[in-house]
Amino acid sequence: MEKFNSFSNGDIKTVISSSPHNDNKITTVICSPKLKYIATSSSIKEKRDFMIALWPIIGDKNTLQPESTTTFRQFIHDDGAVNHKLRSVSDNNLVVVEYTSHNEPSIRVFVIFDLVRGFHIKVPGIPMQSHYHLFECAFLDNGDLVVINDTDVFVYTISFFRGQSMLICKAAYGFTHRYTKCLISKFGKLIPACYKYEYKEDDIRTQWDLETGSFVAQIPMDFRSVEDSNGHDDLVRNSDKTLLASYTCVGKPQKRILNVYSAETCVKLFSYNTLKENQYDIDFVRNGSRILVPSFTKYTKIDDPPVIDFLTLIDPFSFNSPIHISLKESSNEINVPLDFTPRLINKNKAIGIVDGLVHVRDIFQEDHSRKDVNDYNNFQNFMGDNLKHYLGSSSSPSSSYNKVYSGNNITWSIFDTQDGEELTAFNLNKTTYYWEPIDKRQGFYFNRIDDRLAGGIQDCRILPNDDFMVISKSFILIFTIDCKHKIQISYWWDRYSLTAGEVKLDNLISVRYFDDILKYYEVEMENVKTNEISYPLHELIENNITNLLFFTLHAPKILKAAIKFHRGDVVELICDQCMEFFEANQKNLAILSIISSILCKLDKYYPGSASKFLAQTTLVMKPVDHLHIHSTIYPHLYTYTLEHHMFKLNRFSKFYLDLYRSYSGFMLNLQNSDLWNSFLEILHYDRKFKRPALDLFIPLSKFASYPVEYNFWNELLGRPQANGFVKMQTTELYSDWNGEALLNFKWNTFGKYYYFFNWFVYTVYLLTFAFAVTDPKDFISQSNQRILLWISIILGFYHISFEIRQFVFNWKDYILSSWNFFDLGAYILPVATSIYWLNYGVPPLWAPAMSNLFLDLKFLFFLRPFESFGVYFAMITGVARKVFSFLIILGLILLGYTHALFTLLQPIEEFDESEPLFNDDKNNPWNLVPTFYRVGSDGNIIKKSAFIEPPNKNTNMYTNFGTALIAVYQLMTGDTGSLSSWEYSDNFPLVFLMITFSFFTVIYLLNLFIGLMSNAIQDNDNKASFLKQKAEILAEIELFCLFPQQRRWRHWFPDYIYYKAHVDEVRSKIREINGHDWHGVEKPVLHPELLKIIGMDKSRYRE
């Protein structure tokens, strides 16, 4: 822990007056994170000094009094200090001031002033060098101080000891890239942005938690380079942490864009880019239900500070038009005096300067946002109190509830009719002041006592936003008026789940909410089939899914519930709607993560939907404003990512970051040099000329990355957490460009380095064992042989440890993989042979022979990741799987004939191979062996004198069943030697068996087997099978070679991966898609802009 003591200045005096800035114009007004203090500053030009005042916020006082006032020179006596800026203020009296030196204007210095105690502290830890493009310093909500430069982040905690302030380094982080801009949230969230010259388009912002140093989320920004931003950026989160709002000032001329995202999925809900050319700020107000955007307009004089001109109130939960409030024209609508000009808005309070003093006001009147500007609270804010009233109630259905319920702008009526309850909504006509009907719905049957679903209405209530709530015995429903002026059911709860606490009042739209809907949705669908009474839950599901806002916020929960309750129709509806939203706006890539994040689970239960999604997203453009064709020396499907990682600094991470940055900078400079291009032309003929290419996107966000949280003990005991890439090993995933590009990224980023290292270790293991057991007397001495055997044992156990971890991780898949048996043979046999050799001497020769066989085969299998060899390995295994059933049939036929021949040709009596025994048994080996007679001088055969070859175990191979099986296998290969000892003329059963066997097996089945293998080779997608095989290798590297922390590195396991596709390959792919021989599950979604760029749009392309 580094400690930095403060420096005391005894001559500092605190001066308090009614006008602390002494008629100097206040140029800066800033607030502390929790709004406990406000700091103001002004310049004293004649003295080249800088005045600071600190204003505490006490109670509900509107006019603040300064607690302390001081000048810069009272702390630091430096005549060369210029360009003073007030940067930040904490909740414990500390302010951060930035200044530069007159002699060295490029060096920026940050100093902390303790205005109450009269001390100052220089911000430590980072040398303020001139080459830094980024240097920021800010206080957080928890009181910590954050200091940031281009590559590093330091978090300091502030402590007070003996009246002095001290900075203690709490955490230090480093980034893999350099940055020029960053957003710092007061809640400790950091979002950096890359250099423009490193990456042309920085379209994804990564959010980090400075408290834990962990990854939070990926936020797709406005897809423009941040270097074009000259204005103000900000990022805020609402109170229940469901939404993120980002304001960005981009472009020349500048464009102001407000983007709102789902905090869970990071999918963009909407953009608001009609703001005027002013500076803006953003904040959530009214308990997070609205976004307030104050607009700052500068005075005519250059030195005058910006002031708030008008306010914009935006509802993030709908697409209604924003509400504009002009402070000049409509000042009576807000709670501020006429001479009060707001300079800042924070936590629903307007802060301004009146007569040199700071004034604080609540920005809105009590009922302003509800009546004057037709703004209503968010649903989540008032539903909790309304639901609590009914949770413990078990009263009977009421017949005395009101029939008419009046709201601010809508009146609802509900009446019992023969066709069920009739629900009508009325709208007030502002011209005639009559309530006119908007829509009418019938057939809900709320008040039917015998209705097993409703159980009768107990009460009704109109909500503050004019929605209508119906409370029955079993359920609570909310009705609303949609944009088409139709009555729609918007929410539905099971009262039992609410009462039991399974659905929390502070999180009403949870996973359990959709579980309850789909549970009763099944019952409702059965009622629909039998024409029984039911609630329109199917309508609710369809309305929610087709609503972009609701879909963006809650589609992952609906999809998980639909899979859980086996609702394939809902799953298909969600997938189709997701693609429909994507087609409408293909720059909104994050919406695809709703499907891709659970793609492996979807493939397990609904493989058709998963295959359809993969097929439709084959060609997805990179989300830039203007997709263009560029020349590249990189090969087709070359991959890259824009994501970075934030490391917690220690010795290892510092070494890695220095090495990584040096290597990245060297390669960047080298690739831009003429020497590198000349070298490529000599080395690679296919890269001699640059080829036109496009940047495309792999739509598998959150599929190949890992969650931040993990269990250390599971990782240690061989049960690491797997991602979708590890779980989903199917050829459908790798039958097109996306899967292949994903493998290219993993292989080039980390896979090949670990794979070659493992290959090297295995090669050492193979050579040490081979030298130790292969004719050791001619090569090595006995002592060296023992050393080599010990090395073989150590390396063997090293490899066995990986096999054990794989077995523990998933023993079923491990057993089903044939490659693992070769691995075990290559590791266990040599280790056992080495141990036996060291303890008992030379083992049986079959042991080293089989060990060498498995070792050599395993070495051969290391060629599997390389396409030139791996395709054939994939072909072998793929065809073997397809004809495996046929081989079983063939094997059973062999067993049948073996059994028959064994029964027919086995000896009747027992015999001894060393004692001759001649009898009438034709199957007796002594009767089957060749007999040699001597020929006399007269040419006649002398039968009395004979020589007999003694029999052996192969004389009659049908003596036992094992050798009989070998004999039948030889018959199948065409070797009839096992039957040549018998005479066929008087042995009809033998002839019958031999003829039928040769016809059905040798002639028919074996030729059929060859034909089946030929068809299997043609039908097998060898490229996809090879890629799947490579994916399995990379999955093993991820799980068992990388540390858990490495699997969380964002630059190794990003969500957003791009690849370069050669234009000629893209054109060929599109021709294939548009052709009649397309065999895919679904045709990919082709963006018109993509077709236009490559010249294949309808106006220029003819099939």
N, C-alpha and C positions, 0 to 999 in steps of 0.2 A: 504493500500500500504506500503510495507516494503522498507525502504531506507537504503543503506549501503554506508557509506562515505569511500573515499579512504584514503590511508596513504601516506604521503609525505616523501621523503628522500632528504634533501637539498644538500647532498654531491654527488649526482649523476651527472656525467659529460658525455656529449655526445661526442664521439670520432669518427671522420670521417676520413677515409684514403682510398687510392686506393685499398687496400686489407683489408677490415674490419675484416676478421677472422684471420689475422696475420699468414697466412700459415697453420692454422688448417684446417683439412679436414671437409668440409661442409657435414653434415650427413642428414639434413632434408631440404627440399624445399617445402613450401606450399603457396597457393594463397588465397586471400580474395574472398568472394562470387562473387563480381562483377569485379574481376581482377583489382582492383585499387592498391593493394599492394601485394608484394611478401615478405615472411619472410623466412630467412635462419637461421640455427643454427649449432653450432659446439661445441665439447667438449674440455675442457682444462684440460687434465688429471692430469698434474703436480700440478695444483692448485685446483683440484676437483671442477672446476667451469664450467659454461655453457654460451656461447656467443650467442647473438641474434642480427641479422641485419634486418632492415626494408628497403625495396626497393620500391619506388613509380614508377608506370608505367605512364609516361608522353608522350602523343602524340604517334608518331610512332617510337620513339627511340628504337633501338635494344639493345644497351648496357645501362644498368641501373646503376644509382649511388645511393649509400645508403643514406637514409635520416637520420637514427639514428642507433647507435650501442651501445649495453650495455651488461653487464654480469649479471648473476643471483645474485651474491653476492652484486652488487651495489644496488639491491632492497631489498634482504632478507639476513640478516647476520645470517645464520644458517649453522654451520660447519657439521651438521648431515644430510643435504639435499643431497640425491643421486638420481640416475636414472632419470635425467632430460629428459623431452620430450617436444618438441614444438608441441602443439596439434591443434591450430587454430589461424587464424588472421582475423581481421575484416577490413571493408573498411574505418574505422576511426582511424587507428593507434594503435589498441589494439591487443595484442597477449595473448594466453592462454598457460601457461606452467604447466606441471604436474611433480610432484616429490614425492618421498617417504622419510620417515625418516630412518636414519641408525639404530635407536633403535627400531622402529616399522615399518618394511618394508612392512607389509600387509596393512597399512593405506596410501591411496593415497590422495594427496592434489592438488587442482587446484588453480592457482593464475593468475590474469589478470594484465599484465604490459601495462602501457601507456608509450611507449618509447619516444614519443615526449614531453609530459608534465612532465615525470619523476615521475609518481605515480604508485602505485600498489594496487590492490583490491583483497582480498581473496573471492573466490566464496562462497557465503553464502547459507543458506537455508537448507542444508542437511549435517548432521554429517557424516564425512568420516570414517565410521566404517569398521572394518576388514572383516565383514561377507558379505559385498556387493560384488557380482560377477560382477556387471555391474556399471560402473560410467563413463559417457561420458560428454563432454563439447564441444560445437561448436557454431560458429556464423552463422547466417542466412543471406539471401540476403537482408532482410529489416533492418539489423543492430542489431537484437535481439540476445541475448545469450540464448542458451538452455543447461540446466543442467539435466542429467538423472542418476537415480540410478535404483536399481532392480525393484522398484514398482512405483516411482513417477517421474514426469517431471515438471521442473520449467522453465518458460520463463521470462527472464529479458530484460527490455529495458535500454539502456545506455544513461544517460544524463550528461551534463557538466555544472557545476555551479561554478562560480568564479575560473575557471581554473582547477577544479578537476572533476574527473569522479565519477559517482554514478550509482549503480545498483538499479533499481526499479522493484519489482516483478510484472510482467504484468499478468501472469496467472500461475496456478498450476493445474496439472492433476495427477490422480492416476489410476492404473490399477488393475484389478481383479486378476491378477496372477503375479508371479515373472518372471524376464527375465534375460537372460545371454548375449544376443546380441541385437543390434538394428542398423537400418540404418537411418541416418538423412540426408534428402535432404536439400540443401541450400535454397530451396524455401519453407521450413517450413513443410515438410512432414516427418512423423515418421513411421517406420515399426519395431516393436519389435518382438522378437522370444522367445518362451516359454522355460522353463527349461526342460531338457531331462527327469528328474526323475518324473516330473508331467505328461507329455504326451510323449509317446514313439515316436510318429511321428508328427512332427509339419509341416504339408504339406501346410498350408494356412497362408499367411502373411496378416495382416490387416494394411491398410494405414490410417493414421490419419492426420488431418490438425491442426497444432499447433497454427494457428492464431485464428481459431474459435472453436477448440476442437471437431470438428465433424468428423464423419466417412467419408472416401473418397472411398475406394474400397477394395475388397478382391483379393489378388493376389496368385494364385496357384503356388508355387515355384517348386523346383526340386524334391519334395517329398522325401527329405532326412533330417535326423536330423541335425539341425544347430550346434549341439555340435560337430559334426565331422568336422566342418569347421575350419581350422587353418589359412586360408588365408584372402583375402580381399573381402568384399562384397560391392556392389555399386548399386544404382538405379538412373536412369536418365529418363527424359521425353523430347521428341522432341519439337520443337518450337510451333507447332500448337496443342500440347497436345493430339495427337491422338495415340501415341505409348509410351510404357514403356519398358525400357531395364534394365535387371537385370543381373549382373555378380556374380556368386557364386563359391566359392572355397570349394569343399566338398570332403569327403572321405579320406581314408588312404589306398593306396597312393592317393594323392589329384587329383581330377578331376576338370578342369576348364570348366564351362558351362555358356554360354551366352544365356539367354532367352529373347525373345521379345514378348510383350503382346499388345493387343488392350486396350487402356486406357478406352474405353467405356464399353466393355463387359468383360475385363480382361481375355479373352481367349488367350491362348498361340498361337502365330503365327508360331514360329519355335524355335529350339534350335541349338546352335552351340557349340559343345563340342570336337572339334579336336585341341584345343589350346595346346601349349606346356606346360611343367611343369615349368612355370615361373609365376611371379606375373603380374597381369593385372589391367588395369583401363579401363573405358568406357566413351564415350562422343558422343553426336550427333554433327555432323559437317555439313557444307554446308547447313545452314538454316534448319537443322533437317532432311535432306533427306538421310543421311548416318550415320552409327555408326562407330566410330573410336576406335579401340582397340589397345592401345600401350602395348607392352610386355616389362617387366622389367627383365633384366638379371643382376645378382650380379657379382661383381668382384671375383677374386680368394681369396682375403683376406676377412676375416670375417667382419672386421670393415668397409669395403668399402660400400658405399650406392648403392642402385640399380639404374641402368640407363636403358634407352629405347634401346632395341636391334632391334626390327622391329615393323612395324605397320600392322594392319589388317583392311581393309575397307570393310564394309558389307552393302549391300542394304537391308533394312528392309522391302521393299515393293515387294520383289521377292525372289525366292529361288535359285538365281544364286550363283555360287561359290564365296567365299570371295576373295578379292584381297590382296595379301601379299606384303609388301614393306620392304625390308631390308635396314636399314640405313647404314650398312657397305658396302654392295655390290652395292647399288643403291643410294648413297648419292647425285648424280647429279640430281636426279629426284625431290628432295625437296629443298626448299629455305633455306638451312642452310650451314654454312661453314664446311670445312672438320674437323676442330678441335673442332667442337661444338657437344657435346654429350647431347641430350635432357634428362632431368631428370623428366620432367612433361609436359603434354599436357593439355591445358585448353582453351576453347573457340576458337578452331582452331589455337592456338598458342603453339609453342614448347618453353619450358623454360629449360635452361641449364646453366652450369657454365663454363666460360672460364677465366683462369688466376685469379680465385678468385672473379670474377665479374659475376653478373647475366645477361644473354643474353636472349632476347625474339625475336622469329621469327615467321612469318606466316608459318604454316607447309607445305602448298601446293603452288605451283606456280599458276598463274592465270588460266591456262588451263590444269593443270596437270591431275586433276581427270577426265577430259573429253577426253583427247587424249591419254595420256601415259598409263593409266591403264583402259581405256574404261569404265570410270565411268560417269554416267549422272545424271543430277539433277532430283529431285522428280517431278512428274507430277504437284503437287499442286503449286510448286514454280514458274513455268513459265506460267501456263495457264491463270492466272489473267490478265497479260499484253496482251496476245494474244486475249482474249475475249473482252477486253475493246474496241478494235479497231472496232469491228463489232456491238456493241450493239446499237449504235445510227444510224447505216447505214440503209437506206431503199432503196438502189439502186436496179435497175432491174437486172435480171440474166445476167451474163456476158458470152460472148462467146470468150473473149480474154484471159481467164486465161491460165496459162502455162499448158502444157500437161505432162511435166516431171519435177519432183522435186527431187533434189539430197540432201542426208543427209550425215552424217559421215560414216555410214556403210551400209545404205539402200537407194535405190532410188525407188521412186514411179512414176507410170505413170497412167494417167486417160484419156480415149478417149470415145467419144460418138459413139455408134453403134446402129444398129437397135434393138438389144436386150437389150438396156439400156447402162448405163455407164460401161465400162470395166476397172477395177482397178487391176493393176499389181504391184508386189513388186519385186525388184532385190537386190541381194547381191553381193558384190565385192569379186571376187575370188582372193585371195592374191597371188596365184601362177601365173595365167595367166593375172591378172589385167583386166579381163573382168567382166562386170556386167551380172550375170546369174539370170534368173527368179526364184523366190522362190515359189510364188503362184499367182493365177489369180482368180478374182471374177467378175461375170457379173450380170446384171439384177437389178441394183439399181435404174435406171431411175431418176437420180438427175436432169437432164437438161430438163425434161418435164415441159413446162410452165403450162399445164393444170393439172399437178399432184397436187392434193389438199394437199398432205402431204409435198412434197419437195418445190415446187414453183421455182425450178431452182437453179443452182449453181451460187453463187456470187464470191466465191474465194476459193482457196486451199492454204495450207501452210504445210510445213514439220516442225515438232517440234524439239527442241534440243535433245530429246531422240530418234529421228528417227521415231516417230509415225506420222501419216498423218491426218491432219485436213481438213474436207470439210465443207464449210459454204454455206448453202442454204438460201432461203428467210425466211424459218420458223425454221430451225433447224441447229444445229452445231454437227457434228459427228467426232469422233476420231477413226481411224483404227490403229491396231497394228499387229505385228507378234507374234503368240503365241509360246509355247515351241515345238509344232509339226510343226513349220514353215508354218503355215496357217494364212491367213488374217482373222482377227476377228474384229468386231466392239466392242470397249472397253468402249466408253462413248458417251452419247447423251444428248443434252440439247434443251429445247424449248427456242427459242430466246425471246419470249414474257416474259417468267418468268425471264430471265436474265435482260431484259430491265426494267421491272417493279420493279426490286430489290427483287423479291420474292425468288430468289436464290442468295445468297451472293457470291461474288468472292473469299472471304477468307474461304468459306465453300461450295465448289461446290457440294460435294457429301452429300447432306442433305436429309431430309425427303421429301422436295418439289421436289427434283430431281427424286425420285422414284415415287412420285405422278404423275408427268408429264409423265413418261415412261408408267405407267400403265393406265393412261388416254388415251393415244394414242394406247396403246397395245390393248385395247378393240376395237378401230376402226380398227386396223390392223387385228385382228382376224376375224372381219366381212368381211374385204377385202379378206382375205385368202379363206373364204367360197365362195365368189362370184368371185374368181380368178381375183380380181382387183389388181392394183399396190400397194405395201406396202413396208415399211421399215422392215428390219429383227429385229424388237424389241424382238420378241420371242427368237431369237438367242442370243441377248444381255442378256436377263434375264437368260437364261439357262447357258451361259458362266459365268456370274457373280456368279450365285448360285453354280455352280460346281467348281469354283475356291476357294480353301481353304482360301487364303489371303483375297480376296474380301468378301467372306462369313463371315469370322471372324470379319471384320471391319464393314460391312454394312448390315448383314442379319437382325438385328432387324428393321432397317428402311424399308427394302423391305417387311418384314412380316407385319408390320403395314400398309403399303400402300396397300398390297394385300388384307388385311381384309377390309380396307376402301373402295376399289373399287370392292369388292366381287369377287375377282379372286381366286376361290377355287382351280383351277389347280396350280396356283403359290404357294398358301399356302401348298398344299400337296407336291409340289416339294421341298419347303424349309424344311418341316418336314422330308421328306425322306432323303434329302441330309444331314441334321443335324445328323440323326441316322447313315448314312453311314460314315461320318467323325468320329463319336463317335466309331463305330465298328472298324475302322482302328486304333484308338488310344484311348482306354478306360481310360487312365490316364488323358486325357484332359477333366475333368468333367465340366469345365467352359463353354464348347460349348453347353452343355445341357441347360444352363441358357437362351440361346437365345429363346428357346421354353417355358421353365418353367416361365420366367418372365412375359409373357403375356398369360399364360395358361388359366386364367379365361376368358379373351376376346376370346381366341380361342375356348373355350368350349361353349361360348354363340353363336357364329356364325358358327363354324364348329366343333360340338361335336364329330363327327367321328374321326377327326384328333387328337383331345385332348385325346379321349379314346385310340386311337392307340398309342400315345406317352406314356401314362401311362402304357399300357400293355407291351410295348417293354422295358421299363426301370424298370421292377419289381425287377430284381436281378442285381444290379450294385455294383461292387467291390469297396472297399476303395482303392484309388490310391497310393499304396505303391509299392516299388520295388519288394518285395517278400511277397506275400500274404501267410499267414500261419495259420494253425489251432492252437488255444490256448484253454486252459481250463479256465472256468469262473464259478463263482457262481451266476452270474446275470441271470435273466430270459430271455427267448426268446423275441426279439425285445426291449431289453434294449437300450436306446438311450443316446448319449453324443455328445458334440461339443468341438472343439479345439479353438473356437473363444473367444475373450476377449472383454472387453469394457474399454474405457478410460473416466473416470469421471472428471468433473471439480470440484476441491476440494472445499468443503464448510463443514459446520458442519454436515449436514445430510450425505453427501457422505463420509466424513471421518469415521463417525460412521458405515455406511453401509459397507465400504471397510474393516475396522478392523474386523467387525463381520463376513463378508464373508470370509476373508482370514483365520481367526481363525477357523471357521467352516470347511472350505475346508481342512486346514492342519490337523485338528483333525480327520476328516473322512478319510483322506488319510492314516494317521498313524494307525487309528483303523482298517481299512479294510486290512491292511497288517499285522496285529497282529494275533497271534494264538487264542487269546481270542475271537476276533470277529468271526472267523471261527467256533469255538466251540459253540458260542452263536447261530449262524445260523443253525448249525446242530441240536440243541435242539429245536429251534423255528420253523424252516421250514424243514419238512421232505424231500420236493422235492429239497432242496438245500444241502442235506447232502453230495452229491458227486458233484464234479465239472464236468461240461459237456463240451465237445468240441464245439467250436463256431468259427465263422468267423465274421470279421468286414465288413459290407456292408454300402452302401451310399444311402441316400435319394436324388434322383435326382430332387429336387424341389428348386434349388437356386433362390433367389430373388422372391420366391412365397409367403413365410410366413414372410418375413421381411418387414420393413417399410422404405420409403425414408427419408432422413435426414431432408429435408425441410417440414414444415407444417404450416398451417394457424392457429394462436392462436385463432382468433375469431370463426372460424368454430368449433374448438375443444370445445370452451366454450359454443357455442350455440347448441350443440348437433349434429353437422355434422362432426365427426372425420373422418380422412382419412383412408380408408379401404385398406387392401392388398388383394392379390389373395386368401389367405386362407379364409378370411371373405366373399369374393364375390362368391367363387365357393364352394357351398355346395351341392355336388352330391354324390350319392352312388358309382359311378364309381371310384371316387378318393379314397374311403375307402374300395374298394373291394379287396385290396391286401395289402402287407406288408408295402409299403411306406407310405400310408395314415395312417395306424394304428400306425406305428412307429413315425410319425410326431405328432400324438395326444398324444402318450406316453411322448414324449419330452415336449410338452407344459403343459401337466397335471402335470408331476413330477417337472418341473422347477418353475412354478408359479401358474398354474391353481388350483391345489388342495388346496393350502393355501387360496386363495381368495374364493374358493367355500365353504370350511368349515367355513370360517369367515361369509360369507353371510348366511349359514345355521344356524349358531349359533345365529346371529342377528334375523333371522326369528323365530327361536325357542323361543327366549325371547319374541318376538312380539306375537306369538301364545299363550304362557302361560299367559302373562299378560292379554290379552283379555279374554281368557277362564276363568281365575279366577275371572275376573271382572263381567262377565255376567252369570256364571253358579252357581245358588243358592248362591248368595253372602251373604245372612244372616247367613248361617252356617259356612262360611269360614272367611270372612273379614268384617271389619266395613265399614260404609258408607264413611268415610274420606279416608280410604285406597283404597276403590273401586274407588273413584274419581282420586286418584293418578295413579292407574293402567289404568284407561281409558285415562288419559292424556298421559301416556307412550305409550299406544296403538296408539293414534293419532299421536304422534311424529314419532314412528317407522313406522307407516303406510305411512305417507307422505315421509319418507326416501325411502321406497320401491317404492312409486308412482313416485318419481323423476326419478328413473331408467326407469320406464315404459314410462314416457314422453320423455326421451332422446331416447329410442328405437323407439318410434313413430315418432319423428322428424327426426331421421336418415333415416328410410325407412318405411313410413306409409303403403305402399302396402304389403310388406312382413309381417309387424306387424299384419295387419288385417287378412292375410291369415293363420297365425299360430294359431292353436286352443289352444296351451298352454297359449298364452297371455290372452285369455278370462278367464281362470281359475286364472291367476295371478291378473287380474283386480278385479275379484270377491273376491279374498282373501285379497285385499288391500282396495278397495273402500267400500265394504259392512261393514267391521268392523269399519273403520274410520267414516263412516256416522252413524252407530249405536252408536258409542261412543259419537259423537258430539250431537246426539239427546238425548242420556241418560243424558248427562251433562246439557243440556238446558231445556228439557221438562220432564224428568223423564223416567220411564220404557217404552221402545218402544214396539210396537207390537211383539209378541213372534216369528213371522216368521222371523223378522230381525236378532236377535241373532242366531236363528236356522240355517238360510241359511249362515250366516257369519261363524259359526263353521264348517258347511259342507265344504265350500270352503277352509277354513284354514286347515282342516285336509287333504283334497285332495291335496292341495299345498305342505304340508309337505310330503305326500306320493310321490309326483313328484320329490322331492329332491333325490330320489334313482335312478333317470334316468342315471347318469354317471357311475354307477357301473354295470358291465356286467351281474351279476347274476339277477338283476332286470331290467336293462335297455333294455335287449333283448325283454322282454315281453311288455314293453311300446312301443318299436319300432314295435313289431309285431302288437299290437293293432292299432296304428296309420297307419302303412303300409297297413294292410288289410282294414281298414276303407276307406282309399283313393282309393283302388282298387275297392271296392264294392259300392262306394258312388253313382255312376250312377244308379246301380240297386236299391238302397234304394230310389232314387228319383222316379223311375218307380213304386215301391211298394207304395210309399206315394201317388202318383197320383191315383193309383187304389183305395186306401183307401178313398181318397177324392171323387172319383166317386161313390162308394157305399154309402158313407156318404150322398152325395147329393141325391141319389135315395131314401134311407131309410128316410131321413129327409122329402122329398116330400111326401112319401107314408104314414108315420106314424105321422105326425104332426097334432094337433087338428084343426078341422075346425072352431070352434067357440072359442071365448075367454072364459076363466074360471078363477075362483078365488079359491085358495087352501083352503081358510077359509070358503067359502060358498058352500055348496053342490049343484051340478048341474048335473042332470041326463037327458040325451037326447039320440038321436039315433047315436051320434058320437062315433064310436068305438075307436077312439083315445083319447077321453076325459079321463083324469086321474081319474075322479070320476067313470067312467065306468070300469076302469082297476084295481082299488084297490080291494083287497080281501073283500068279504062279508061273515059275520059269522051269522048263524041262530041258534036259540035256539031249542033244542030237547025236546019234551014233555015227560011226564011220560009214555005215551003209546008207546014211541019210534018213533013217527012221527016228522018230521021237521016242525016247526012253522014258515012259511015264512013271516007272518005279523010282526014278531018281529025279527029284524036283527041288527047286529052290523057291522058298516063299518069303516075300517081303513082309516083315512084321508090321501089323497095323499101328496107326497112331490116332490121335484124337480127331484128325481131319479125314480119316478113312471113311467113316460114316458120321457126317456132321449132324445127322438127325438123331444122334444118341441122346442129346439133351436139348432143351428148348432154346437155350441161348445161341448155340452154334447153328441150330436149325433156322433161327431168324436171320443169321448172317448168310446162310446158304440161300434162303429165299431172296434176300436182297441182291446176291450175286446173280440169281436167275433173272431178276428184273433188269440188271445191266447187260444181260446176254450171256453170262458165263454159266454153262450147264455142266460144269465139271463135277459139281456135287451129286449129280444123278447119273454120271457115266459108268458107275460100277454096277448098275442094275441092268438087266436085260429087259427090253421093252416088249418083246414078242409075247411073253406070257404074263405081263403085268399091266392089264388094262387100266386099273385105277390110277396107277402112276402116269400112264400115258394121258389119261383124261385130265388129271390135275396139271400136267405140264403144258398141254395144249391150251386149256382154258386160261391158265395163268399167263402164258405168253401172249395170248390174244387180248385179254382184258387189261392187262397191265402194260406189257411192253409195246403192243401195237396201238391199243386204244387209249388207255388212261395217260400214258406218258406223252403221246402226241397231243392229247387234249390238254395236258398240263403245259406243254410248250405253247400251245395256242392261247391258253389263258394268261400265261405270263406275257406274251406279246401284246395282248389286249390291255393287260394291266399297265404295261409300260406306256402304251399310247394314252390310256385314260388318266394316268397319274400326272398331276401337276408337279413335275420334278423341280421346277424353280421354287414354287411355294413350299414344297416339302423340304428343300434345302434350306430355305430361309427359316422355316419352323425349327429345323435342326440347329441352325445357328442361334436362333432365339433361345433355345433350351440351354445352349452353352453359355450365352450371355446371362441368362437368369441364374445359373449356378455361380457365375462370377459375382453377380450382384449380391446374392444372399450369403455366400460362404467365403468370398475373398475380400469384400469391402467391410469396413467398420460401419456400425450403425450411423455414426456421424457423417461418414462419406456419402451414405445413401440419402442424406438430407442436403447435400450440396446442390444449390439451385443451378449452378452452371453445368453440373453433371446430370442432374435429373430435373430438367425444366418442364414447365407446362406448355410453353410455346416454342415449337421447333419449326424452322423453315428449311426449305431445300430448293436448290436450283434445278430447274427442269429445262433441258434443251428444247428450243422451239420446234425443231423438226420432230422430236419425240412426242411433244404435246400435240402437234398436228396429226401424227399417226394415231395417237391414242383417241383423239376426237373422231377421226375417220372410223376407227374401230367401233366406237360407241354409237355413231350414227348409222353404221352399216347394219345389214340384216343378219349378220352372223354373230351378233353380240349375245353372249351366253351368260351374262351376269344376272344376279338376282334382281337388280334394279339399275336403271341407267343413272349415271352421276348427274348431279345438279351442275349445269354449265352456266356460268355467269355471262350475260351478254357482253360485258366489257372485255372478258377474256377472249371470247370469240372475235370481237372486233379488233383487238390488239394483234392477234396472230392472223388476221385476214380471213377468218372462217365464219363471219356472221352471215346472216341470210342474204344481205345485199351483195356479198362478194363471194359466197361459197355455194357451190352446187354439188349435191351428193353424186 
